[in-house]
Amino acid sequence: MTDDRRKLLASAVIVLVIALHAVPVIYPPERGTLWPFMVYAMYKHSRPAGPVEVNQRRILAVTASGARDTVTDRLLGVSVTVLDQQYHRPLMTGDTSVVAAIFERLNRGRTDRYVELDLVSETYTVTDTGLERRENPVVTYRAPGVTH
Amino acid sequence: MGAQLVWFHPDLGEHLNFLRKNHEFLDPQLITRVLAAVFSRDAFFNPTTFTVLYWATFTFGVLALVGLFTRVSLFLFAAGTWIFVAHLFSYGDRHHTEALFAIFLMLLALVPSGERLSVDAALRRRRTGVGGAATSQLAIWPLKLILVLLGLTYLSAGMAKMLHSGLRWMNGYTLQGHTLADALSRGYPFGVWLAQQHTLAVLLSVFTIVFELFFWLTLVVPRRWLPAFLLVALLFQVGLYLTGGYDFFQHMVLLGLLLLFLEPEWWQRRLGVGERVSGGSLDPGVRTSAP
């Protein structure tokens, strides 16, 4: 291949790679599924002036034999974003419709089944005197058919 | 190559866990969909195939690193890497850290890689007595393209903040909130401290927006300013990591490579190695970018 042809080929690849980055911008339905060609709109949300407050939460799962495990993305077999958006956030707002799905995923193939979920959360607030930590009441969910 | 092989390599256990605990994808990436269409989902996306693919990708990475069948190995290593990342991001989660580095790996297969320092070159010299080309005008273009893409990605991030939130993004509270949430959950005490410094958060917010909106100027400013832009970008990425655990290590490596090869006179002058290296450059091939 001559140098001119190599340069032409390189130029074509350069234009193609740059142009492919425009696809997720102009074609929203595929915005999240064209990796490695992505939009970079991370952390675009703002918050109004006022006290800075964030919640930290985790789910503890208790087995029938009493063992306790933190429900992580790995334990559930989901991504960390799905764990937060599809499980943590609904539970934080009192939406219990996801509880059955959590138990179903957790108990696949297990003999010592999980029978209880404890939603543990803390609220952290930035104050003039430092960081204030407040523990919220633990919310307990039991597996279907488990009464205590 | 080395960074991908020993640092950014896929976590096989994580992939096998996804494969064992999921019967379908949540948001299958294009690459995943193509593979599932060609081979069928169950035939390709199973623990056995992925274990074989992992070790094959690793082997091609080693071959590419030592320069044996260099460009074919580079292509297969990059392709394997793309498949693993696309698979990981087919379960409803996507991150930006891997994308540009993965593109860079693939581009290396398209340039005259391994012409000088490789097993291929050594074998060729032994066989024919002729070494590879001393210089190549084409060797540097993947790095130059990455500089363009970095400019695009930072601009995209800055524009998204401005179009979605406007000037309010720089009110300090926004950065405090983002930093506090991530620093707490990931265990970064410096970020927890920063989240309590409102004035500093305002200043860093303004810096973030200015940096992201104007990094693309590296493409048009005089080349002697390039190292300063790249160093600021490197500090930006390191700062993000130290405060919130935003682990853009691939970007850091790319920025380091750009500093090293795009404007080598800058660091050679400071280290006093310019006179010792023939022509003032470590790799004559990259000199094609000099003004």
Interface residues (C-beta under 8 A of the other chain):
Chain A: D3 R6 K7 L9 A10 V13 I14 V17 I18 H21 V25 E30 G32 T33 L34 W35 P36 F37 M38 V39 Y40 A41 M42 Y43 K44 H45 S46 R47 P48 A49 G50 V52 V54 Q56 R74 L76 G77 V78 S79 V80 T81 V82 Q85 Q86 R105 R108 Y124 V126 G130 L131
Chain B: E14 N17 F18 R20 K21 N22 L26 D27 P28 Q29 L30 I31 R33 W82 V85 A86 F89 Y91 G92 D93 R94 H96 E98 A99 L100 A102 I103 L107 L110 V111 Q137 L138 W141 L145 V148 L149 L152 T153 Y154 S156 A157 A160 K161 L163 H164 S165 G166 R168 W169 N171 Y173 T174 Q176 G177 H178 L180 A181 L184 S185 V192 A195 Q196
